[in-house]
């Protein structure tokens, strides 16, 4: 009878430990972006919008929008509005555009990720200044537009919570086994 109660108590403790650990591993995730990951846009982009499944904190929120030339096109700091992070951008050049973001979940976990889209919108027209004629001897320059593959998100803190939960279950089970063996010897 005591053995049955001990086993039930151990199982309840393990279940409670796993139940409490699951919410600790949940944190904000990026659910969509505008422009979308992998999309090709044909109209000028003025703002990159990231939408999360829950609120994120304004502190330490950054969004860097980089063109094929390696230059940053972010215009000012990112703004958090409800579940959205808004990043204004200057006129984007045609080609592969990379977006790298980082923020803090409502639960305090730092999260980050990257994605890319292609800008096929016409380049803004820059009319040459009448006082500065083009030089016929200027050598043409080229920039590489080859996108660099990058991971889409890093969420290592979630797996750490599962390790902690697993260790807690192991401690509960080992403790239950220890007390059960002591009871069995004395009783």
Buried (B, 14 or more C-beta within 10 A) or exposed (E): EEEEEBEEBBEEBBEEBBEEBEEBBBBBBBEEBBBEBEBEBEEEBEEBBBEBBBEBBBEEBBBBBBBBEEEEBBEEEBBBEEBBBBBBBBBBBBBBBBBBBBBBBEBEBEBBBBBBBBBEBEEEEEEEEEEEEEEEEEEEEEEEEEBEEEEEEEBEBBEEBBEBBEEBBEEBBEEBEEEBEEEEEEE
